[in-house]
Amino acid sequence: MPGSKGGGLRFAAATMGVPLADTVAIGDSDNDLTVNEVAGIGIAMGNGEQCAKDAADWVADAMDTSGLAHAFERLGVV
Protein backbone atom coordinates (compact mmCIF):
# COMPACT_ATOMS: atom_id res chain seq x y z
CA MET A 1 0.00 0.00 0.00
CA PRO A 2 1.44 3.39 -0.99
CA GLY A 3 2.18 5.80 1.85
CA SER A 4 1.99 9.05 -0.10
CA LYS A 5 0.43 10.49 -3.22
CA GLY A 6 3.75 9.98 -4.98
CA GLY A 7 3.75 6.34 -3.93
CA GLY A 8 0.18 6.04 -5.13
CA LEU A 9 1.13 7.41 -8.53
CA ARG A 10 4.08 5.01 -8.76
CA PHE A 11 1.76 2.11 -7.88
CA ALA A 12 -0.97 3.16 -10.33
CA ALA A 13 1.49 3.72 -13.16
CA ALA A 14 3.19 0.36 -12.57
CA THR A 15 -0.16 -1.42 -12.35
CA MET A 16 -1.31 0.08 -15.64
CA GLY A 17 2.05 -0.25 -17.36
CA VAL A 18 2.43 3.49 -17.84
CA PRO A 19 5.92 5.00 -17.62
CA LEU A 20 6.15 7.69 -14.92
CA ALA A 21 7.50 10.01 -17.61
CA ASP A 22 4.03 9.86 -19.19
CA THR A 23 2.16 10.91 -16.04
CA VAL A 24 0.87 14.29 -14.91
CA ALA A 25 0.04 15.48 -11.41
CA ILE A 26 -1.69 18.68 -10.41
CA GLY A 27 -1.59 19.94 -6.84
CA ASP A 28 -1.81 22.99 -4.65
CA SER A 29 -0.49 22.18 -1.18
CA ASP A 30 2.20 20.43 0.82
CA ASN A 31 0.40 17.08 0.62
CA ASP A 32 0.99 17.16 -3.16
CA LEU A 33 4.78 17.53 -3.05
CA THR A 34 5.63 13.85 -3.56
CA VAL A 35 3.21 13.37 -6.44
CA ASN A 36 4.50 16.48 -8.23
CA GLU A 37 8.07 15.27 -7.77
CA VAL A 38 7.29 11.74 -9.05
CA ALA A 39 5.11 12.66 -12.03
CA GLY A 40 6.55 13.18 -15.47
CA ILE A 41 4.98 16.64 -15.36
CA GLY A 42 4.16 18.20 -11.99
CA ILE A 43 1.85 21.20 -12.07
CA ALA A 44 0.96 23.53 -9.21
CA MET A 45 -2.07 25.75 -9.15
CA GLY A 46 -1.35 29.48 -9.17
CA ASN A 47 -3.30 30.00 -5.96
CA GLY A 48 -1.52 27.10 -4.25
CA GLU A 49 1.09 27.08 -1.52
CA GLN A 50 4.61 28.20 -2.43
CA CYS A 51 6.05 24.80 -1.55
CA ALA A 52 3.79 23.19 -4.18
CA LYS A 53 4.89 25.74 -6.76
CA ASP A 54 8.55 25.07 -5.92
CA ALA A 55 8.09 21.31 -6.39
CA ALA A 56 6.26 21.65 -9.71
CA ASP A 57 7.61 21.75 -13.24
CA TRP A 58 5.32 24.65 -13.99
CA VAL A 59 2.61 26.73 -12.35
CA ALA A 60 -0.86 27.04 -13.83
CA ASP A 61 -3.19 29.98 -13.37
CA ALA A 62 -5.24 30.20 -10.19
CA MET A 63 -8.32 28.02 -9.85
CA ASP A 64 -10.67 31.01 -9.88
CA THR A 65 -9.31 32.08 -13.28
CA SER A 66 -9.88 28.70 -14.96
CA GLY A 67 -6.38 27.51 -14.10
CA LEU A 68 -7.26 23.83 -14.32
CA ALA A 69 -8.89 24.26 -17.74
CA HIS A 70 -5.89 26.23 -18.97
CA ALA A 71 -3.52 23.52 -17.68
CA PHE A 72 -5.49 20.88 -19.60
CA GLU A 73 -5.35 23.05 -22.72
CA ARG A 74 -1.59 23.51 -22.35
CA LEU A 75 -1.22 19.73 -22.00
CA GLY A 76 -3.33 19.23 -25.12
CA VAL A 77 -5.98 17.26 -23.25
CA VAL A 78 -8.87 19.44 -24.46
PyMOL Python script that loads the backbone (N, CA, C, O; Angstrom):
from pymol import cmd

cmd.read_pdbstr("""\
ATOM      1  N   MET A   1       0.851  -1.188   0.000  1.00  0.00           N
ATOM      2  CA  MET A   1       0.000   0.000   0.000  1.00  0.00           C
ATOM      3  C   MET A   1       0.889   1.240   0.000  1.00  0.00           C
ATOM      4  O   MET A   1       1.788   1.356   0.833  1.00  0.00           O
ATOM      5  N   PRO A   2       0.647   2.161  -0.919  1.00  0.00           N
ATOM      6  CA  PRO A   2       1.443   3.390  -0.991  1.00  0.00           C
ATOM      7  C   PRO A   2       1.231   4.260   0.242  1.00  0.00           C
ATOM      8  O   PRO A   2       0.131   4.304   0.793  1.00  0.00           O
ATOM      9  N   GLY A   3       2.285   4.952   0.676  1.00  0.00           N
ATOM     10  CA  GLY A   3       2.184   5.799   1.853  1.00  0.00           C
ATOM     11  C   GLY A   3       2.079   7.283   1.548  1.00  0.00           C
ATOM     12  O   GLY A   3       1.998   8.098   2.466  1.00  0.00           O
ATOM     13  N   SER A   4       2.079   7.639   0.286  1.00  0.00           N
ATOM     14  CA  SER A   4       1.992   9.045  -0.104  1.00  0.00           C
ATOM     15  C   SER A   4       1.334   9.129  -1.478  1.00  0.00           C
ATOM     16  O   SER A   4       1.144   8.115  -2.150  1.00  0.00           O
ATOM     17  N   LYS A   5       0.994  10.327  -1.879  1.00  0.00           N
ATOM     18  CA  LYS A   5       0.429  10.493  -3.223  1.00  0.00           C
ATOM     19  C   LYS A   5       1.443  10.097  -4.288  1.00  0.00           C
ATOM     20  O   LYS A   5       1.075   9.527  -5.315  1.00  0.00           O
ATOM     21  N   GLY A   6       2.707  10.395  -4.050  1.00  0.00           N
ATOM     22  CA  GLY A   6       3.753   9.982  -4.985  1.00  0.00           C
ATOM     23  C   GLY A   6       3.843   8.468  -5.081  1.00  0.00           C
ATOM     24  O   GLY A   6       3.981   7.919  -6.174  1.00  0.00           O
ATOM     25  N   GLY A   7       3.765   7.794  -3.940  1.00  0.00           N
ATOM     26  CA  GLY A   7       3.750   6.337  -3.932  1.00  0.00           C
ATOM     27  C   GLY A   7       2.523   5.788  -4.635  1.00  0.00           C
ATOM     28  O   GLY A   7       2.595   4.776  -5.332  1.00  0.00           O
ATOM     29  N   GLY A   8       1.403   6.455  -4.449  1.00  0.00           N
ATOM     30  CA  GLY A   8       0.179   6.043  -5.131  1.00  0.00           C
ATOM     31  C   GLY A   8       0.298   6.170  -6.639  1.00  0.00           C
ATOM     32  O   GLY A   8      -0.173   5.307  -7.380  1.00  0.00           O
ATOM     33  N   LEU A   9       0.928   7.246  -7.094  1.00  0.00           N
ATOM     34  CA  LEU A   9       1.129   7.410  -8.531  1.00  0.00           C
ATOM     35  C   LEU A   9       2.076   6.347  -9.066  1.00  0.00           C
ATOM     36  O   LEU A   9       1.831   5.778 -10.130  1.00  0.00           O
ATOM     37  N   ARG A  10       3.150   6.076  -8.344  1.00  0.00           N
ATOM     38  CA  ARG A  10       4.078   5.007  -8.762  1.00  0.00           C
ATOM     39  C   ARG A  10       3.333   3.674  -8.889  1.00  0.00           C
ATOM     40  O   ARG A  10       3.502   2.953  -9.872  1.00  0.00           O
ATOM     41  N   PHE A  11       2.509   3.354  -7.885  1.00  0.00           N
ATOM     42  CA  PHE A  11       1.760   2.110  -7.876  1.00  0.00           C
ATOM     43  C   PHE A  11       0.778   2.057  -9.051  1.00  0.00           C
ATOM     44  O   PHE A  11       0.717   1.057  -9.766  1.00  0.00           O
ATOM     45  N   ALA A  12       0.015   3.125  -9.247  1.00  0.00           N
ATOM     46  CA  ALA A  12      -0.970   3.155 -10.331  1.00  0.00           C
ATOM     47  C   ALA A  12      -0.292   3.037 -11.692  1.00  0.00           C
ATOM     48  O   ALA A  12      -0.754   2.296 -12.560  1.00  0.00           O
ATOM     49  N   ALA A  13       0.792   3.762 -11.872  1.00  0.00           N
ATOM     50  CA  ALA A  13       1.489   3.715 -13.159  1.00  0.00           C
ATOM     51  C   ALA A  13       2.045   2.314 -13.419  1.00  0.00           C
ATOM     52  O   ALA A  13       1.931   1.795 -14.529  1.00  0.00           O
ATOM     53  N   ALA A  14       2.643   1.705 -12.402  1.00  0.00           N
ATOM     54  CA  ALA A  14       3.188   0.355 -12.573  1.00  0.00           C
ATOM     55  C   ALA A  14       2.079  -0.646 -12.855  1.00  0.00           C
ATOM     56  O   ALA A  14       2.238  -1.531 -13.696  1.00  0.00           O
ATOM     57  N   THR A  15       0.963  -0.513 -12.162  1.00  0.00           N
ATOM     58  CA  THR A  15      -0.165  -1.424 -12.346  1.00  0.00           C
ATOM     59  C   THR A  15      -0.728  -1.328 -13.763  1.00  0.00           C
ATOM     60  O   THR A  15      -1.133  -2.333 -14.346  1.00  0.00           O
ATOM     61  N   MET A  16      -0.751  -0.124 -14.305  1.00  0.00           N
ATOM     62  CA  MET A  16      -1.315   0.084 -15.638  1.00  0.00           C
ATOM     63  C   MET A  16      -0.270   0.012 -16.742  1.00  0.00           C
ATOM     64  O   MET A  16      -0.603   0.125 -17.922  1.00  0.00           O
ATOM     65  N   GLY A  17       0.989  -0.174 -16.366  1.00  0.00           N
ATOM     66  CA  GLY A  17       2.050  -0.254 -17.362  1.00  0.00           C
ATOM     67  C   GLY A  17       2.363   1.066 -18.032  1.00  0.00           C
ATOM     68  O   GLY A  17       2.768   1.100 -19.194  1.00  0.00           O
ATOM     69  N   VAL A  18       2.175   2.154 -17.301  1.00  0.00           N
ATOM     70  CA  VAL A  18       2.427   3.491 -17.840  1.00  0.00           C
ATOM     71  C   VAL A  18       3.753   4.003 -17.276  1.00  0.00           C
ATOM     72  O   VAL A  18       3.932   4.018 -16.059  1.00  0.00           O
ATOM     73  N   PRO A  19       4.673   4.418 -18.126  1.00  0.00           N
ATOM     74  CA  PRO A  19       5.920   4.997 -17.615  1.00  0.00           C
ATOM     75  C   PRO A  19       5.638   6.278 -16.818  1.00  0.00           C
ATOM     76  O   PRO A  19       4.783   7.074 -17.205  1.00  0.00           O
ATOM     77  N   LEU A  20       6.347   6.473 -15.722  1.00  0.00           N
ATOM     78  CA  LEU A  20       6.149   7.688 -14.925  1.00  0.00           C
ATOM     79  C   LEU A  20       6.379   8.943 -15.756  1.00  0.00           C
ATOM     80  O   LEU A  20       5.771   9.980 -15.495  1.00  0.00           O
ATOM     81  N   ALA A  21       7.244   8.856 -16.745  1.00  0.00           N
ATOM     82  CA  ALA A  21       7.498  10.011 -17.611  1.00  0.00           C
ATOM     83  C   ALA A  21       6.241  10.441 -18.357  1.00  0.00           C
ATOM     84  O   ALA A  21       6.159  11.579 -18.820  1.00  0.00           O
ATOM     85  N   ASP A  22       5.270   9.557 -18.479  1.00  0.00           N
ATOM     86  CA  ASP A  22       4.029   9.864 -19.191  1.00  0.00           C
ATOM     87  C   ASP A  22       2.888  10.239 -18.258  1.00  0.00           C
ATOM     88  O   ASP A  22       1.729  10.249 -18.675  1.00  0.00           O
ATOM     89  N   THR A  23       3.194  10.548 -17.004  1.00  0.00           N
ATOM     90  CA  THR A  23       2.159  10.907 -16.043  1.00  0.00           C
ATOM     91  C   THR A  23       2.173  12.403 -15.759  1.00  0.00           C
ATOM     92  O   THR A  23       3.174  13.088 -15.965  1.00  0.00           O
ATOM     93  N   VAL A  24       1.033  12.885 -15.282  1.00  0.00           N
ATOM     94  CA  VAL A  24       0.868  14.291 -14.914  1.00  0.00           C
ATOM     95  C   VAL A  24       0.204  14.339 -13.546  1.00  0.00           C
ATOM     96  O   VAL A  24      -0.711  13.566 -13.264  1.00  0.00           O
ATOM     97  N   ALA A  25       0.666  15.242 -12.707  1.00  0.00           N
ATOM     98  CA  ALA A  25       0.040  15.475 -11.409  1.00  0.00           C
ATOM     99  C   ALA A  25      -0.223  16.970 -11.268  1.00  0.00           C
ATOM    100  O   ALA A  25       0.569  17.801 -11.713  1.00  0.00           O
ATOM    101  N   ILE A  26      -1.334  17.290 -10.651  1.00  0.00           N
ATOM    102  CA  ILE A  26      -1.690  18.685 -10.405  1.00  0.00           C
ATOM    103  C   ILE A  26      -2.014  18.827  -8.928  1.00  0.00           C
ATOM    104  O   ILE A  26      -2.850  18.094  -8.400  1.00  0.00           O
ATOM    105  N   GLY A  27      -1.359  19.765  -8.261  1.00  0.00           N
ATOM    106  CA  GLY A  27      -1.588  19.943  -6.836  1.00  0.00           C
ATOM    107  C   GLY A  27      -1.492  21.391  -6.409  1.00  0.00           C
ATOM    108  O   GLY A  27      -1.134  22.271  -7.192  1.00  0.00           O
ATOM    109  N   ASP A  28      -1.825  21.620  -5.133  1.00  0.00           N
ATOM    110  CA  ASP A  28      -1.812  22.995  -4.646  1.00  0.00           C
ATOM    111  C   ASP A  28      -1.301  23.152  -3.212  1.00  0.00           C
ATOM    112  O   ASP A  28      -1.244  24.268  -2.694  1.00  0.00           O
ATOM    113  N   SER A  29      -0.929  22.041  -2.569  1.00  0.00           N
ATOM    114  CA  SER A  29      -0.495  22.182  -1.178  1.00  0.00           C
ATOM    115  C   SER A  29       0.623  21.199  -0.837  1.00  0.00           C
ATOM    116  O   SER A  29       1.077  20.429  -1.684  1.00  0.00           O
ATOM    117  N   ASP A  30       1.055  21.244   0.419  1.00  0.00           N
ATOM    118  CA  ASP A  30       2.196  20.426   0.823  1.00  0.00           C
ATOM    119  C   ASP A  30       1.932  18.925   0.730  1.00  0.00           C
ATOM    120  O   ASP A  30       2.879  18.144   0.636  1.00  0.00           O
ATOM    121  N   ASN A  31       0.675  18.507   0.755  1.00  0.00           N
ATOM    122  CA  ASN A  31       0.403  17.076   0.624  1.00  0.00           C
ATOM    123  C   ASN A  31       0.534  16.598  -0.821  1.00  0.00           C
ATOM    124  O   ASN A  31       0.385  15.406  -1.087  1.00  0.00           O
ATOM    125  N   ASP A  32       0.809  17.498  -1.748  1.00  0.00           N
ATOM    126  CA  ASP A  32       0.989  17.159  -3.160  1.00  0.00           C
ATOM    127  C   ASP A  32       2.454  17.160  -3.593  1.00  0.00           C
ATOM    128  O   ASP A  32       2.746  16.926  -4.766  1.00  0.00           O
ATOM    129  N   LEU A  33       3.367  17.413  -2.681  1.00  0.00           N
ATOM    130  CA  LEU A  33       4.780  17.528  -3.048  1.00  0.00           C
ATOM    131  C   LEU A  33       5.311  16.246  -3.665  1.00  0.00           C
ATOM    132  O   LEU A  33       5.961  16.295  -4.710  1.00  0.00           O
ATOM    133  N   THR A  34       5.051  15.096  -3.046  1.00  0.00           N
ATOM    134  CA  THR A  34       5.625  13.855  -3.562  1.00  0.00           C
ATOM    135  C   THR A  34       5.065  13.492  -4.923  1.00  0.00           C
ATOM    136  O   THR A  34       5.797  12.986  -5.774  1.00  0.00           O
ATOM    137  N   VAL A  35       3.796  13.737  -5.145  1.00  0.00           N
ATOM    138  CA  VAL A  35       3.212  13.371  -6.441  1.00  0.00           C
ATOM    139  C   VAL A  35       3.745  14.301  -7.537  1.00  0.00           C
ATOM    140  O   VAL A  35       3.973  13.853  -8.661  1.00  0.00           O
ATOM    141  N   ASN A  36       3.944  15.569  -7.230  1.00  0.00           N
ATOM    142  CA  ASN A  36       4.497  16.484  -8.232  1.00  0.00           C
ATOM    143  C   ASN A  36       5.955  16.163  -8.532  1.00  0.00           C
ATOM    144  O   ASN A  36       6.421  16.391  -9.648  1.00  0.00           O
ATOM    145  N   GLU A  37       6.677  15.639  -7.556  1.00  0.00           N
ATOM    146  CA  GLU A  37       8.074  15.265  -7.772  1.00  0.00           C
ATOM    147  C   GLU A  37       8.186  13.968  -8.567  1.00  0.00           C
ATOM    148  O   GLU A  37       9.126  13.808  -9.345  1.00  0.00           O
ATOM    149  N   VAL A  38       7.252  13.044  -8.388  1.00  0.00           N
ATOM    150  CA  VAL A  38       7.289  11.740  -9.053  1.00  0.00           C
ATOM    151  C   VAL A  38       6.762  11.802 -10.486  1.00  0.00           C
ATOM    152  O   VAL A  38       7.274  11.110 -11.366  1.00  0.00           O
ATOM    153  N   ALA A  39       5.769  12.606 -10.716  1.00  0.00           N
ATOM    154  CA  ALA A  39       5.110  12.664 -12.030  1.00  0.00           C
ATOM    155  C   ALA A  39       6.062  13.146 -13.121  1.00  0.00           C
ATOM    156  O   ALA A  39       7.006  13.894 -12.867  1.00  0.00           O
ATOM    157  N   GLY A  40       5.788  12.699 -14.328  1.00  0.00           N
ATOM    158  CA  GLY A  40       6.553  13.183 -15.465  1.00  0.00           C
ATOM    159  C   GLY A  40       6.434  14.690 -15.616  1.00  0.00           C
ATOM    160  O   GLY A  40       7.405  15.374 -15.938  1.00  0.00           O
ATOM    161  N   ILE A  41       5.232  15.196 -15.381  1.00  0.00           N
ATOM    162  CA  ILE A  41       4.984  16.637 -15.356  1.00  0.00           C
ATOM    163  C   ILE A  41       4.232  16.938 -14.073  1.00  0.00           C
ATOM    164  O   ILE A  41       3.134  16.424 -13.856  1.00  0.00           O
ATOM    165  N   GLY A  42       4.813  17.764 -13.227  1.00  0.00           N
ATOM    166  CA  GLY A  42       4.165  18.201 -11.993  1.00  0.00           C
ATOM    167  C   GLY A  42       3.714  19.644 -12.150  1.00  0.00           C
ATOM    168  O   GLY A  42       4.503  20.524 -12.495  1.00  0.00           O
ATOM    169  N   ILE A  43       2.435  19.870 -11.891  1.00  0.00           N
ATOM    170  CA  ILE A  43       1.850  21.199 -12.067  1.00  0.00           C
ATOM    171  C   ILE A  43       1.291  21.677 -10.736  1.00  0.00           C
ATOM    172  O   ILE A  43       0.632  20.917 -10.025  1.00  0.00           O
ATOM    173  N   ALA A  44       1.548  22.914 -10.403  1.00  0.00           N
ATOM    174  CA  ALA A  44       0.963  23.528  -9.213  1.00  0.00           C
ATOM    175  C   ALA A  44      -0.054  24.574  -9.662  1.00  0.00           C
ATOM    176  O   ALA A  44       0.102  25.209 -10.705  1.00  0.00           O
ATOM    177  N   MET A  45      -1.073  24.732  -8.868  1.00  0.00           N
ATOM    178  CA  MET A  45      -2.070  25.754  -9.153  1.00  0.00           C
ATOM    179  C   MET A  45      -1.532  27.109  -8.694  1.00  0.00           C
ATOM    180  O   MET A  45      -0.843  27.204  -7.679  1.00  0.00           O
ATOM    181  N   GLY A  46      -1.852  28.139  -9.445  1.00  0.00           N
ATOM    182  CA  GLY A  46      -1.348  29.476  -9.165  1.00  0.00           C
ATOM    183  C   GLY A  46      -1.737  30.013  -7.810  1.00  0.00           C
ATOM    184  O   GLY A  46      -1.021  30.838  -7.242  1.00  0.00           O
ATOM    185  N   ASN A  47      -2.857  29.561  -7.281  1.00  0.00           N
ATOM    186  CA  ASN A  47      -3.295  30.002  -5.957  1.00  0.00           C
ATOM    187  C   ASN A  47      -2.843  29.041  -4.860  1.00  0.00           C
ATOM    188  O   ASN A  47      -3.268  29.162  -3.711  1.00  0.00           O
ATOM    189  N   GLY A  48      -1.983  28.091  -5.213  1.00  0.00           N
ATOM    190  CA  GLY A  48      -1.515  27.096  -4.249  1.00  0.00           C
ATOM    191  C   GLY A  48      -0.404  27.613  -3.356  1.00  0.00           C
ATOM    192  O   GLY A  48       0.057  28.747  -3.487  1.00  0.00           O
ATOM    193  N   GLU A  49       0.011  26.749  -2.449  1.00  0.00           N
ATOM    194  CA  GLU A  49       1.089  27.082  -1.522  1.00  0.00           C
ATOM    195  C   GLU A  49       2.415  27.163  -2.273  1.00  0.00           C
ATOM    196  O   GLU A  49       2.617  26.476  -3.274  1.00  0.00           O
ATOM    197  N   GLN A  50       3.309  28.005  -1.781  1.00  0.00           N
ATOM    198  CA  GLN A  50       4.606  28.200  -2.433  1.00  0.00           C
ATOM    199  C   GLN A  50       5.396  26.899  -2.526  1.00  0.00           C
ATOM    200  O   GLN A  50       6.086  26.667  -3.518  1.00  0.00           O
ATOM    201  N   CYS A  51       5.306  26.057  -1.513  1.00  0.00           N
ATOM    202  CA  CYS A  51       6.050  24.800  -1.550  1.00  0.00           C
ATOM    203  C   CYS A  51       5.590  23.919  -2.709  1.00  0.00           C
ATOM    204  O   CYS A  51       6.402  23.210  -3.304  1.00  0.00           O
ATOM    205  N   ALA A  52       4.299  23.956  -3.036  1.00  0.00           N
ATOM    206  CA  ALA A  52       3.787  23.186  -4.179  1.00  0.00           C
ATOM    207  C   ALA A  52       4.322  23.768  -5.483  1.00  0.00           C
ATOM    208  O   ALA A  52       4.687  23.029  -6.398  1.00  0.00           O
ATOM    209  N   LYS A  53       4.365  25.079  -5.559  1.00  0.00           N
ATOM    210  CA  LYS A  53       4.894  25.737  -6.757  1.00  0.00           C
ATOM    211  C   LYS A  53       6.378  25.405  -6.945  1.00  0.00           C
ATOM    212  O   LYS A  53       6.833  25.179  -8.066  1.00  0.00           O
ATOM    213  N   ASP A  54       7.119  25.379  -5.848  1.00  0.00           N
ATOM    214  CA  ASP A  54       8.550  25.071  -5.915  1.00  0.00           C
ATOM    215  C   ASP A  54       8.811  23.636  -6.367  1.00  0.00           C
ATOM    216  O   ASP A  54       9.823  23.367  -7.014  1.00  0.00           O
ATOM    217  N   ALA A  55       7.915  22.720  -6.035  1.00  0.00           N
ATOM    218  CA  ALA A  55       8.089  21.306  -6.386  1.00  0.00           C
ATOM    219  C   ALA A  55       7.603  20.984  -7.795  1.00  0.00           C
ATOM    220  O   ALA A  55       7.885  19.905  -8.318  1.00  0.00           O
ATOM    221  N   ALA A  56       6.882  21.906  -8.406  1.00  0.00           N
ATOM    222  CA  ALA A  56       6.257  21.648  -9.706  1.00  0.00           C
ATOM    223  C   ALA A  56       7.189  22.003 -10.864  1.00  0.00           C
ATOM    224  O   ALA A  56       8.129  22.786 -10.723  1.00  0.00           O
ATOM    225  N   ASP A  57       6.893  21.398 -12.011  1.00  0.00           N
ATOM    226  CA  ASP A  57       7.611  21.754 -13.237  1.00  0.00           C
ATOM    227  C   ASP A  57       7.130  23.088 -13.782  1.00  0.00           C
ATOM    228  O   ASP A  57       7.912  23.864 -14.331  1.00  0.00           O
ATOM    229  N   TRP A  58       5.842  23.348 -13.627  1.00  0.00           N
ATOM    230  CA  TRP A  58       5.317  24.648 -13.986  1.00  0.00           C
ATOM    231  C   TRP A  58       4.072  24.960 -13.173  1.00  0.00           C
ATOM    232  O   TRP A  58       3.449  24.076 -12.584  1.00  0.00           O
ATOM    233  N   VAL A  59       3.728  26.243 -13.158  1.00  0.00           N
ATOM    234  CA  VAL A  59       2.612  26.733 -12.354  1.00  0.00           C
ATOM    235  C   VAL A  59       1.503  27.193 -13.284  1.00  0.00           C
ATOM    236  O   VAL A  59       1.717  28.012 -14.177  1.00  0.00           O
ATOM    237  N   ALA A  60       0.319  26.654 -13.058  1.00  0.00           N
ATOM    238  CA  ALA A  60      -0.863  27.043 -13.834  1.00  0.00           C
ATOM    239  C   ALA A  60      -1.459  28.311 -13.244  1.00  0.00           C
ATOM    240  O   ALA A  60      -1.019  28.788 -12.198  1.00  0.00           O
ATOM    241  N   ASP A  61      -2.444  28.840 -13.911  1.00  0.00           N
ATOM    242  CA  ASP A  61      -3.189  29.978 -13.371  1.00  0.00           C
ATOM    243  C   ASP A  61      -3.935  29.536 -12.117  1.00  0.00           C
ATOM    244  O   ASP A  61      -4.029  28.343 -11.829  1.00  0.00           O
ATOM    245  N   ALA A  62      -4.460  30.494 -11.384  1.00  0.00           N
ATOM    246  CA  ALA A  62      -5.243  30.198 -10.189  1.00  0.00           C
ATOM    247  C   ALA A  62      -6.545  29.496 -10.558  1.00  0.00           C
ATOM    248  O   ALA A  62      -7.049  29.641 -11.672  1.00  0.00           O
ATOM    249  N   MET A  63      -7.075  28.743  -9.618  1.00  0.00           N
ATOM    250  CA  MET A  63      -8.325  28.016  -9.854  1.00  0.00           C
ATOM    251  C   MET A  63      -9.467  28.945 -10.246  1.00  0.00           C
ATOM    252  O   MET A  63     -10.270  28.611 -11.118  1.00  0.00           O
ATOM    253  N   ASP A  64      -9.543  30.108  -9.607  1.00  0.00           N
ATOM    254  CA  ASP A  64     -10.665  31.007  -9.878  1.00  0.00           C
ATOM    255  C   ASP A  64     -10.530  31.761 -11.198  1.00  0.00           C
ATOM    256  O   ASP A  64     -11.397  32.564 -11.544  1.00  0.00           O
ATOM    257  N   THR A  65      -9.453  31.509 -11.933  1.00  0.00           N
ATOM    258  CA  THR A  65      -9.307  32.082 -13.278  1.00  0.00           C
ATOM    259  C   THR A  65      -9.153  30.963 -14.307  1.00  0.00           C
ATOM    260  O   THR A  65      -8.422  31.091 -15.290  1.00  0.00           O
ATOM    261  N   SER A  66      -9.862  29.866 -14.051  1.00  0.00           N
ATOM    262  CA  SER A  66      -9.881  28.703 -14.961  1.00  0.00           C
ATOM    263  C   SER A  66      -8.512  28.050 -15.113  1.00  0.00           C
ATOM    264  O   SER A  66      -8.179  27.538 -16.182  1.00  0.00           O
ATOM    265  N   GLY A  67      -7.726  28.069 -14.049  1.00  0.00           N
ATOM    266  CA  GLY A  67      -6.377  27.511 -14.099  1.00  0.00           C
ATOM    267  C   GLY A  67      -6.325  26.049 -14.487  1.00  0.00           C
ATOM    268  O   GLY A  67      -5.441  25.642 -15.241  1.00  0.00           O
ATOM    269  N   LEU A  68      -7.255  25.254 -13.987  1.00  0.00           N
ATOM    270  CA  LEU A  68      -7.256  23.833 -14.325  1.00  0.00           C
ATOM    271  C   LEU A  68      -7.567  23.633 -15.804  1.00  0.00           C
ATOM    272  O   LEU A  68      -6.918  22.831 -16.474  1.00  0.00           O
ATOM    273  N   ALA A  69      -8.546  24.351 -16.307  1.00  0.00           N
ATOM    274  CA  ALA A  69      -8.886  24.259 -17.736  1.00  0.00           C
ATOM    275  C   ALA A  69      -7.707  24.692 -18.599  1.00  0.00           C
ATOM    276  O   ALA A  69      -7.413  24.061 -19.614  1.00  0.00           O
ATOM    277  N   HIS A  70      -7.038  25.754 -18.205  1.00  0.00           N
ATOM    278  CA  HIS A  70      -5.886  26.228 -18.973  1.00  0.00           C
ATOM    279  C   HIS A  70      -4.740  25.212 -18.923  1.00  0.00           C
ATOM    280  O   HIS A  70      -4.026  25.033 -19.910  1.00  0.00           O
ATOM    281  N   ALA A  71      -4.563  24.549 -17.777  1.00  0.00           N
ATOM    282  CA  ALA A  71      -3.522  23.522 -17.678  1.00  0.00           C
ATOM    283  C   ALA A  71      -3.838  22.377 -18.627  1.00  0.00           C
ATOM    284  O   ALA A  71      -2.943  21.882 -19.313  1.00  0.00           O
ATOM    285  N   PHE A  72      -5.097  21.947 -18.679  1.00  0.00           N
ATOM    286  CA  PHE A  72      -5.492  20.883 -19.605  1.00  0.00           C
ATOM    287  C   PHE A  72      -5.276  21.304 -21.052  1.00  0.00           C
ATOM    288  O   PHE A  72      -4.841  20.503 -21.879  1.00  0.00           O
ATOM    289  N   GLU A  73      -5.582  22.561 -21.355  1.00  0.00           N
ATOM    290  CA  GLU A  73      -5.352  23.054 -22.725  1.00  0.00           C
ATOM    291  C   GLU A  73      -3.862  23.035 -23.052  1.00  0.00           C
ATOM    292  O   GLU A  73      -3.476  22.619 -24.144  1.00  0.00           O
ATOM    293  N   ARG A  74      -3.025  23.479 -22.120  1.00  0.00           N
ATOM    294  CA  ARG A  74      -1.586  23.505 -22.354  1.00  0.00           C
ATOM    295  C   ARG A  74      -1.046  22.085 -22.566  1.00  0.00           C
ATOM    296  O   ARG A  74      -0.129  21.872 -23.360  1.00  0.00           O
ATOM    297  N   LEU A  75      -1.623  21.125 -21.850  1.00  0.00           N
ATOM    298  CA  LEU A  75      -1.219  19.727 -22.002  1.00  0.00           C
ATOM    299  C   LEU A  75      -1.767  19.102 -23.276  1.00  0.00           C
ATOM    300  O   LEU A  75      -1.332  18.024 -23.680  1.00  0.00           O
ATOM    301  N   GLY A  76      -2.715  19.771 -23.906  1.00  0.00           N
ATOM    302  CA  GLY A  76      -3.330  19.228 -25.116  1.00  0.00           C
ATOM    303  C   GLY A  76      -4.407  18.195 -24.846  1.00  0.00           C
ATOM    304  O   GLY A  76      -4.747  17.395 -25.717  1.00  0.00           O
ATOM    305  N   VAL A  77      -4.941  18.216 -23.631  1.00  0.00           N
ATOM    306  CA  VAL A  77      -5.980  17.260 -23.249  1.00  0.00           C
ATOM    307  C   VAL A  77      -7.332  17.662 -23.821  1.00  0.00           C
ATOM    308  O   VAL A  77      -8.135  16.800 -24.178  1.00  0.00           O
ATOM    309  N   VAL A  78      -7.587  18.947 -23.910  1.00  0.00           N
ATOM    310  CA  VAL A  78      -8.867  19.439 -24.464  1.00  0.00           C
ATOM    311  C   VAL A  78      -8.601  20.401 -25.595  1.00  0.00           C
ATOM    312  O   VAL A  78      -9.541  20.926 -26.193  1.00  0.00           O
TER     313      VAL A  78
END
""", "prot")
cmd.dss("prot")
cmd.show_as("cartoon", "prot")
cmd.util.cbc("prot")
cmd.orient("prot")
